[in-house]
Amino acid sequence: MADKTESAVYTHGHHASVLRSHSWRTALNSAAYILPHLKPDMEILDIGCGPGTITVDLANYVPQGHITGLEMAEGVLPQARALAEEKGVKNIDFVVGDANALSYPDQTFDLVLCHQVLQHVHDPIGILKEMHRVAKVGGIVAARESDYGAFIWYPSMDGLVEWQNMYDRIARNNGGEPNAGRMLHSWARQAGLTDVKCSTSTWCYSMKDEIAWWSDLWAERTLASSFATTAIDAKLATKDDLEKVARVWRKWGEEEDACNISPNSNPETQCEDLRKLEISLTIHENCCHRFGIVRMITGIHHINLLVPEGTLNDATEFYANTLGLTPVPVPHLQVGKIAWFNIGEAGGQQVHIAFGQNEPYSSRHPCFKLGSLEDLQTLQRKIWDHHLRGGKAAPKAVDQPGEENSGAKGVEYPTRFFARDYAGNRLEFTL
Ligand SMILES: C[S@@+](CC[C@H](N)C(=O)[O-])C[C@H]1O[C@@H](n2cnc3c(N)ncnc32)[C@H](O)[C@@H]1O
């Protein structure tokens, strides 16, 4: 029978130097892989939420839903609650709990996720089983974990490898698994999760201010956080060893071209068929995007479309529900005045909606690209159905599926169709 109370010691603890790095985390820099799956009315459980910056950020993606941040260390939760209050986020609560034994009934949440938690627990497979238990059928279980053994530094320095070995010894002594990243998909499979999709993403620190922040933070953590106490109490390092390693972190931080890459793996699984198993490993992000030196303009970030004032709900109904784009939070001061939607993967292109007047029947338009003829025809059918259904958010016009005497009669037919949204914006869809 698995131990249902956490017996591993959380290696970093919640010292200010630790919380400084956790508080930098956002949905976009730490949970981008899950954003395309979010729907506005989802119920989410974020396990081991710590100071809750990711949790609070995710709440903005589910304005009609709710997110619960669950955390074993009660002492960090006031900071999480204060952040939610400061940001005016209401669809959220933070609770104390142990992920080994969740108090929720089976099938409570649409999405159960954790970030940098499974590497610190004694039974990651048992926790994944708990996450699976409380996820609804059709819901998603997701995790993202670093792999300390795969950290890369430039320039390399002997003392940093010493730090890496020291970290490995201390984390294992605490009952954790510092190389969790490479094992996640295996743990997911052993926990009985199905349809596991595994991707990796990296944190890359190479800008001057990032390097200063990251090296200073690790130097301080090495000397002042629970990491230091454990190292000395368990006789895994001496004070001199720790001081030496802290000096090396600072020295590395002064290097002109310093760069640190921390790989993470992010499996996610849709709880649909309990038997199916499919694992694919894709690298969807790496450090190279930071060096836009050769080509300065790399693509289109967003297009801006105008709608009448007071119709942002209609924009969400059409652009999120009918077209399937993902709503993303807008800057705090512009809530209620604009809406943003991701096209495909987070970090890719977006549609921005703002208030304004369209000239009637303008031919100005964006053209959205679809992956297959089948997808194109399915979407056309969805837009057509919404047009027929009517309502405030209904598209004003769309080529009738299968009809050659519509606007689609051109040479592009059947690989392109045309529509106008409820505000008259012309939209094109193509392969
Ligand atoms: C590295 S922090 C990550 C915090 C947050 N997810 C983030 O990424 O900013 C790991 C957190 O997991 C919590 N934790 C560890 N074991 C846990 C367990 N069994 N149940 C709930 N929380 C746990 C720790 O207290 C700690 O706050």
The ligand as a Gaussian input file, in Angstrom:
#p B3LYP/6-31G(d) Opt

LIG

0 1
 C        9.162000      23.813000      -7.057000
 S        7.737000      24.291000      -6.194000
 C        6.679000      24.679000      -7.555000
 C        5.656000      25.734000      -7.233000
 C        4.791000      26.144000      -8.419000
 N        4.125000      25.012000      -9.025000
 C        5.636000      26.878000      -9.430000
 O        6.075000      26.264000     -10.395000
 O        5.908000      28.072000      -9.239000
 C        7.058000      22.750000      -5.631000
 C        5.882000      22.936000      -4.690000
 O        5.252000      21.668000      -4.485000
 C        4.853000      21.578000      -3.139000
 N        4.679000      20.152000      -2.808000
 C        5.640000      19.209000      -2.669000
 N        5.081000      18.001000      -2.391000
 C        3.739000      18.181000      -2.383000
 C        2.627000      17.321000      -2.148000
 N        2.791000      16.031000      -1.871000
 N        1.390000      17.852000      -2.187000
 C        1.198000      19.177000      -2.455000
 N        2.214000      20.044000      -2.673000
 C        3.480000      19.558000      -2.638000
 C        6.002000      22.257000      -2.388000
 O        5.618000      22.667000      -1.092000
 C        6.323000      23.415000      -3.312000
 O        5.618000      24.587000      -2.978000

